[in-house]
Amino acid sequence: NKLYLGEAMKIKNLVVQILTISLVLLMSVPLGVFAQDTSGKPAFKQEELDQMIAPIALYPDSLITQILMASTYPIEIVKAERWAKKNKDLKNDALAKALEAQPWDPSVKSLVNFPQVLEMMNEKLDWTKNLGDAFLAQQKEVMSTIQKLRAKAQETGNLKTTNEQNVIVEKETKVIVIQSANPQVIYVPTYNPTVVYGSWWYPSYPPYYYYP
Protein backbone atom coordinates (compact mmCIF):
# COMPACT_ATOMS: atom_id res chain seq x y z
CA ASN A 1 0.00 0.00 0.00
CA LYS A 2 2.97 2.29 -0.42
CA LEU A 3 3.43 5.01 -2.99
CA TYR A 4 6.24 3.99 -5.31
CA LEU A 5 8.24 6.69 -7.05
CA GLY A 6 9.50 6.06 -10.55
CA GLU A 7 12.43 7.39 -12.51
CA ALA A 8 13.42 11.00 -11.90
CA MET A 9 13.19 13.34 -14.88
CA LYS A 10 15.59 16.30 -14.68
CA ILE A 11 14.33 19.72 -15.69
CA LYS A 12 16.74 22.49 -16.60
CA ASN A 13 15.51 25.29 -18.80
CA LEU A 14 11.84 24.60 -18.13
CA VAL A 15 11.91 24.15 -14.36
CA VAL A 16 11.42 27.82 -13.48
CA GLN A 17 8.40 28.06 -15.74
CA ILE A 18 6.92 24.83 -14.36
CA LEU A 19 7.29 25.86 -10.74
CA THR A 20 5.82 29.30 -11.45
CA ILE A 21 2.73 27.92 -13.16
CA SER A 22 2.29 25.40 -10.35
CA LEU A 23 1.09 28.19 -8.09
CA VAL A 24 -2.23 27.89 -9.90
CA LEU A 25 -2.81 24.62 -8.08
CA LEU A 26 -2.35 26.13 -4.63
CA MET A 27 -5.55 28.13 -4.78
CA SER A 28 -9.03 27.80 -6.15
CA VAL A 29 -9.04 28.89 -9.77
CA PRO A 30 -11.64 31.67 -10.07
CA LEU A 31 -14.53 31.06 -12.40
CA GLY A 32 -14.22 32.90 -15.66
CA VAL A 33 -10.49 32.35 -16.08
CA PHE A 34 -11.24 29.63 -18.61
CA ALA A 35 -14.23 28.89 -20.80
CA GLN A 36 -17.25 27.75 -18.81
CA ASP A 37 -19.98 25.20 -19.43
CA THR A 38 -22.92 27.39 -20.45
CA SER A 39 -25.52 24.66 -19.86
CA GLY A 40 -25.58 25.41 -16.15
CA LYS A 41 -25.04 21.73 -15.34
CA PRO A 42 -21.73 20.00 -14.58
CA ALA A 43 -20.33 18.24 -17.62
CA PHE A 44 -18.98 15.45 -15.41
CA LYS A 45 -20.50 13.93 -12.27
CA GLN A 46 -18.39 13.74 -9.12
CA GLU A 47 -17.88 10.01 -9.51
CA GLU A 48 -16.56 10.61 -13.02
CA LEU A 49 -14.18 13.29 -11.77
CA ASP A 50 -12.88 10.99 -9.04
CA GLN A 51 -12.34 8.23 -11.59
CA MET A 52 -10.64 10.58 -14.02
CA ILE A 53 -8.31 12.39 -11.62
CA ALA A 54 -7.29 9.49 -9.35
CA PRO A 55 -4.27 8.47 -11.48
CA ILE A 56 -2.62 11.90 -11.21
CA ALA A 57 -3.88 13.44 -7.95
CA LEU A 58 -0.72 12.41 -6.08
CA TYR A 59 1.66 13.92 -8.63
CA PRO A 60 3.72 16.94 -7.49
CA ASP A 61 1.86 20.23 -7.93
CA SER A 62 4.28 21.45 -10.59
CA LEU A 63 3.69 18.34 -12.71
CA ILE A 64 -0.05 17.99 -12.26
CA THR A 65 -0.49 21.64 -13.23
CA GLN A 66 1.30 21.03 -16.50
CA ILE A 67 -0.81 17.93 -17.13
CA LEU A 68 -4.06 19.80 -16.55
CA MET A 69 -3.07 22.62 -18.88
CA ALA A 70 -1.64 20.31 -21.54
CA SER A 71 -4.80 18.17 -21.50
CA THR A 72 -6.63 21.08 -23.11
CA TYR A 73 -4.42 20.55 -26.20
CA PRO A 74 -4.98 16.85 -27.03
CA ILE A 75 -3.88 17.17 -30.67
CA GLU A 76 -0.61 18.78 -29.59
CA ILE A 77 -0.11 15.96 -27.09
CA VAL A 78 -0.25 13.45 -29.96
CA LYS A 79 2.20 15.50 -32.04
CA ALA A 80 4.57 15.97 -29.12
CA GLU A 81 4.59 12.26 -28.26
CA ARG A 82 5.42 11.33 -31.86
CA TRP A 83 8.10 14.01 -31.99
CA ALA A 84 9.60 12.86 -28.70
CA LYS A 85 9.94 9.29 -29.96
CA LYS A 86 11.68 10.45 -33.13
CA ASN A 87 14.02 12.68 -31.14
CA LYS A 88 14.63 10.50 -28.10
CA ASP A 89 18.39 11.00 -28.38
CA LEU A 90 18.10 14.73 -27.69
CA LYS A 91 19.05 15.62 -24.13
CA ASN A 92 19.37 18.67 -21.88
CA ASP A 93 20.21 21.91 -23.74
CA ALA A 94 19.85 20.31 -27.17
CA LEU A 95 16.36 19.13 -26.26
CA ALA A 96 15.36 22.50 -24.85
CA LYS A 97 16.57 24.29 -27.98
CA ALA A 98 14.73 21.87 -30.26
CA LEU A 99 11.53 22.32 -28.25
CA GLU A 100 11.70 26.08 -28.64
CA ALA A 101 11.13 25.67 -32.37
CA GLN A 102 7.90 23.73 -31.86
CA PRO A 103 4.56 25.62 -31.99
CA TRP A 104 2.98 23.77 -29.07
CA ASP A 105 1.73 25.23 -25.82
CA PRO A 106 4.50 25.53 -23.17
CA SER A 107 2.70 23.00 -20.97
CA VAL A 108 2.83 20.41 -23.76
CA LYS A 109 6.52 21.11 -24.35
CA SER A 110 7.28 20.64 -20.66
CA LEU A 111 5.81 17.13 -20.70
CA VAL A 112 8.38 16.01 -23.27
CA ASN A 113 10.69 15.84 -20.25
CA PHE A 114 8.35 13.22 -18.76
CA PRO A 115 8.10 10.47 -21.41
CA GLN A 116 5.90 8.14 -19.37
CA VAL A 117 3.39 10.93 -18.69
CA LEU A 118 3.34 12.01 -22.34
CA GLU A 119 2.92 8.40 -23.43
CA MET A 120 0.03 7.89 -21.00
CA MET A 121 -1.78 10.99 -22.25
CA ASN A 122 -1.26 9.94 -25.86
CA GLU A 123 -2.37 6.34 -25.39
CA LYS A 124 -5.39 7.33 -23.28
CA LEU A 125 -6.45 10.17 -25.54
CA ASP A 126 -10.13 9.98 -24.56
CA TRP A 127 -9.11 10.35 -20.93
CA THR A 128 -6.84 13.27 -21.82
CA LYS A 129 -9.62 15.05 -23.71
CA ASN A 130 -12.10 14.51 -20.87
CA LEU A 131 -9.59 15.81 -18.36
CA GLY A 132 -9.07 18.91 -20.47
CA ASP A 133 -12.82 19.46 -20.84
CA ALA A 134 -13.27 19.12 -17.08
CA PHE A 135 -10.44 21.52 -16.36
CA LEU A 136 -11.87 24.12 -18.71
CA ALA A 137 -15.47 23.92 -17.51
CA GLN A 138 -15.23 22.72 -13.91
CA GLN A 139 -12.04 24.16 -12.45
CA LYS A 140 -13.28 24.35 -8.87
CA GLU A 141 -14.58 20.78 -8.93
CA VAL A 142 -11.31 19.51 -10.41
CA MET A 143 -9.19 21.26 -7.78
CA SER A 144 -11.52 20.11 -5.00
CA THR A 145 -11.33 16.54 -6.26
CA ILE A 146 -7.54 16.63 -6.22
CA GLN A 147 -7.62 17.73 -2.60
CA LYS A 148 -10.20 15.10 -1.64
CA LEU A 149 -8.14 12.31 -3.19
CA ARG A 150 -4.95 13.52 -1.52
CA ALA A 151 -6.70 13.60 1.83
CA LYS A 152 -7.88 10.02 1.39
CA ALA A 153 -4.37 8.85 0.44
CA GLN A 154 -2.99 10.65 3.46
CA GLU A 155 -5.58 9.05 5.76
CA THR A 156 -4.57 5.59 4.56
CA GLY A 157 -0.90 6.37 5.16
CA ASN A 158 0.02 6.35 1.49
CA LEU A 159 0.87 10.03 1.07
CA LYS A 160 3.70 11.34 3.19
CA THR A 161 6.97 13.24 2.99
CA THR A 162 9.84 11.17 1.60
CA ASN A 163 13.34 11.76 0.28
CA GLU A 164 11.77 12.57 -3.09
CA GLN A 165 8.86 14.78 -2.08
CA ASN A 166 7.54 17.11 0.61
CA VAL A 167 3.88 16.87 1.60
CA ILE A 168 2.66 20.03 3.28
CA VAL A 169 -0.78 20.76 4.76
CA GLU A 170 -1.56 24.47 4.86
CA LYS A 171 -2.72 25.33 8.39
CA GLU A 172 -5.53 27.72 7.51
CA THR A 173 -6.88 26.29 4.26
CA LYS A 174 -5.98 22.62 4.89
CA VAL A 175 -4.81 22.49 1.27
CA ILE A 176 -2.42 19.57 0.72
CA VAL A 177 0.63 20.62 -1.27
CA ILE A 178 3.05 18.15 -2.85
CA GLN A 179 6.46 19.56 -3.74
CA SER A 180 9.64 17.97 -5.01
CA ALA A 181 12.29 17.72 -2.32
CA ASN A 182 14.83 18.92 -4.89
CA PRO A 183 13.45 21.71 -7.12
CA GLN A 184 15.76 20.60 -9.93
CA VAL A 185 14.40 17.03 -9.99
CA ILE A 186 10.74 16.07 -10.29
CA TYR A 187 9.85 12.45 -9.55
CA VAL A 188 6.93 10.85 -11.36
CA PRO A 189 4.88 8.77 -8.91
CA THR A 190 3.74 5.32 -9.95
CA TYR A 191 0.86 3.93 -7.89
CA ASN A 192 -2.28 1.85 -8.09
CA PRO A 193 -5.31 4.11 -7.51
CA THR A 194 -7.39 1.18 -6.29
CA VAL A 195 -4.89 0.71 -3.45
CA VAL A 196 -3.51 4.08 -2.32
CA TYR A 197 -6.90 5.68 -1.63
CA GLY A 198 -8.33 2.75 0.28
CA SER A 199 -11.52 0.94 -0.71
CA TRP A 200 -12.89 2.72 -3.79
CA TRP A 201 -16.20 4.42 -3.01
CA TYR A 202 -17.70 4.26 -6.51
CA PRO A 203 -17.65 0.57 -7.60
CA SER A 204 -19.38 1.46 -10.88
CA TYR A 205 -16.65 3.98 -11.65
CA PRO A 206 -13.31 2.28 -10.91
CA PRO A 207 -10.30 4.59 -11.28
CA TYR A 208 -8.14 4.38 -14.37
CA TYR A 209 -4.78 2.70 -13.94
CA TYR A 210 -1.94 3.12 -16.41
CA TYR A 211 0.96 0.67 -16.37
CA PRO A 212 4.11 2.57 -17.51
C-alpha atoms as one frame of an Amber mdcrd trajectory, in Angstrom:
protein
   0.000   0.000   0.000   2.966   2.294  -0.423   3.430   5.013  -2.991   6.236
   3.986  -5.309   8.238   6.693  -7.046   9.497   6.062 -10.555  12.430   7.393
 -12.513  13.420  11.004 -11.903  13.192  13.342 -14.885  15.586  16.295 -14.678
  14.329  19.722 -15.691  16.737  22.488 -16.597  15.514  25.293 -18.803  11.841
  24.599 -18.135  11.914  24.149 -14.361  11.422  27.818 -13.479   8.404  28.060
 -15.742   6.920  24.826 -14.363   7.290  25.863 -10.737   5.823  29.297 -11.446
   2.727  27.925 -13.163   2.291  25.397 -10.345   1.091  28.194  -8.085  -2.232
  27.892  -9.898  -2.814  24.625  -8.081  -2.348  26.131  -4.631  -5.546  28.134
  -4.776  -9.028  27.803  -6.153  -9.035  28.893  -9.767 -11.640  31.673 -10.074
 -14.530  31.062 -12.404 -14.223  32.899 -15.659 -10.492  32.349 -16.081 -11.238
  29.629 -18.607 -14.227  28.888 -20.800 -17.248  27.752 -18.813 -19.977  25.196
 -19.431 -22.921  27.388 -20.446 -25.521  24.662 -19.864 -25.576  25.412 -16.147
 -25.042  21.734 -15.344 -21.732  19.996 -14.579 -20.326  18.237 -17.622 -18.985
  15.449 -15.408 -20.498  13.934 -12.267 -18.390  13.741  -9.119 -17.875  10.009
  -9.513 -16.559  10.609 -13.020 -14.177  13.291 -11.775 -12.883  10.994  -9.042
 -12.339   8.227 -11.585 -10.636  10.580 -14.022  -8.311  12.388 -11.616  -7.290
   9.489  -9.354  -4.269   8.467 -11.482  -2.620  11.904 -11.211  -3.881  13.437
  -7.948  -0.716  12.408  -6.080   1.665  13.916  -8.630   3.716  16.944  -7.493
   1.857  20.232  -7.928   4.277  21.448 -10.594   3.693  18.345 -12.715  -0.055
  17.986 -12.259  -0.494  21.644 -13.228   1.302  21.031 -16.503  -0.814  17.930
 -17.134  -4.063  19.804 -16.554  -3.072  22.620 -18.877  -1.643  20.307 -21.538
  -4.796  18.171 -21.504  -6.629  21.082 -23.115  -4.424  20.551 -26.198  -4.977
  16.848 -27.032  -3.883  17.166 -30.665  -0.615  18.781 -29.592  -0.107  15.960
 -27.091  -0.245  13.454 -29.957   2.199  15.500 -32.035   4.568  15.970 -29.116
   4.588  12.261 -28.260   5.422  11.332 -31.864   8.099  14.009 -31.995   9.601
  12.856 -28.702   9.943   9.287 -29.959  11.677  10.447 -33.126  14.021  12.682
 -31.140  14.630  10.498 -28.097  18.393  11.001 -28.383  18.105  14.730 -27.691
  19.049  15.618 -24.128  19.367  18.668 -21.883  20.207  21.910 -23.739  19.848
  20.312 -27.168  16.359  19.126 -26.261  15.364  22.505 -24.845  16.574  24.288
 -27.983  14.731  21.871 -30.257  11.534  22.320 -28.253  11.699  26.082 -28.639
  11.133  25.667 -32.368   7.897  23.732 -31.856   4.563  25.616 -31.990   2.976
  23.766 -29.068   1.726  25.226 -25.819   4.502  25.526 -23.174   2.700  22.998
 -20.968   2.834  20.408 -23.758   6.524  21.113 -24.353   7.281  20.642 -20.663
   5.811  17.135 -20.704   8.385  16.006 -23.271  10.686  15.839 -20.249   8.346
  13.216 -18.755   8.100  10.472 -21.408   5.904   8.139 -19.368   3.387  10.925
 -18.695   3.338  12.015 -22.338   2.924   8.403 -23.433   0.030   7.888 -21.002
  -1.777  10.986 -22.246  -1.260   9.942 -25.857  -2.372   6.343 -25.391  -5.387
   7.329 -23.279  -6.452  10.175 -25.539 -10.133   9.978 -24.557  -9.108  10.352
 -20.927  -6.842  13.274 -21.824  -9.624  15.047 -23.711 -12.105  14.505 -20.873
  -9.593  15.805 -18.361  -9.072  18.913 -20.471 -12.816  19.463 -20.840 -13.274
  19.116 -17.082 -10.437  21.522 -16.356 -11.875  24.123 -18.713 -15.469  23.918
 -17.515 -15.235  22.724 -13.905 -12.042  24.158 -12.445 -13.282  24.351  -8.869
 -14.579  20.781  -8.935 -11.308  19.512 -10.410  -9.191  21.264  -7.778 -11.521
  20.114  -4.996 -11.331  16.535  -6.259  -7.544  16.628  -6.221  -7.622  17.728
  -2.600 -10.202  15.097  -1.639  -8.136  12.310  -3.189  -4.954  13.524  -1.524
  -6.698  13.604   1.834  -7.878  10.018   1.388  -4.374   8.854   0.441  -2.992
  10.654   3.462  -5.575   9.055   5.757  -4.572   5.590   4.555  -0.905   6.373
   5.157   0.024   6.351   1.487   0.865  10.034   1.075   3.703  11.340   3.185
   6.966  13.244   2.994   9.840  11.171   1.599  13.342  11.756   0.276  11.770
  12.568  -3.092   8.858  14.785  -2.085   7.541  17.105   0.606   3.883  16.865
   1.601   2.656  20.032   3.278  -0.780  20.757   4.758  -1.556  24.468   4.857
  -2.721  25.334   8.391  -5.527  27.723   7.510  -6.876  26.293   4.260  -5.980
  22.616   4.894  -4.811  22.490   1.269  -2.421  19.574   0.724   0.632  20.624
  -1.268   3.051  18.148  -2.846   6.456  19.559  -3.737   9.638  17.974  -5.013
  12.289  17.719  -2.323  14.833  18.922  -4.890  13.454  21.709  -7.118  15.760
  20.595  -9.929  14.399  17.030  -9.987  10.739  16.066 -10.288   9.851  12.454
  -9.547   6.930  10.850 -11.365   4.883   8.775  -8.911   3.744   5.321  -9.945
   0.865   3.933  -7.894  -2.279   1.850  -8.091  -5.314   4.110  -7.510  -7.391
   1.178  -6.286  -4.886   0.712  -3.449  -3.508   4.080  -2.316  -6.899   5.683
  -1.635  -8.330   2.747   0.281 -11.517   0.945  -0.714 -12.892   2.717  -3.788
 -16.196   4.423  -3.006 -17.700   4.262  -6.511 -17.648   0.573  -7.598 -19.376
   1.459 -10.878 -16.649   3.985 -11.653 -13.313   2.283 -10.913 -10.305   4.590
 -11.282  -8.144   4.382 -14.369  -4.783   2.697 -13.940  -1.935   3.119 -16.408
   0.961   0.675 -16.367   4.109   2.569 -17.508
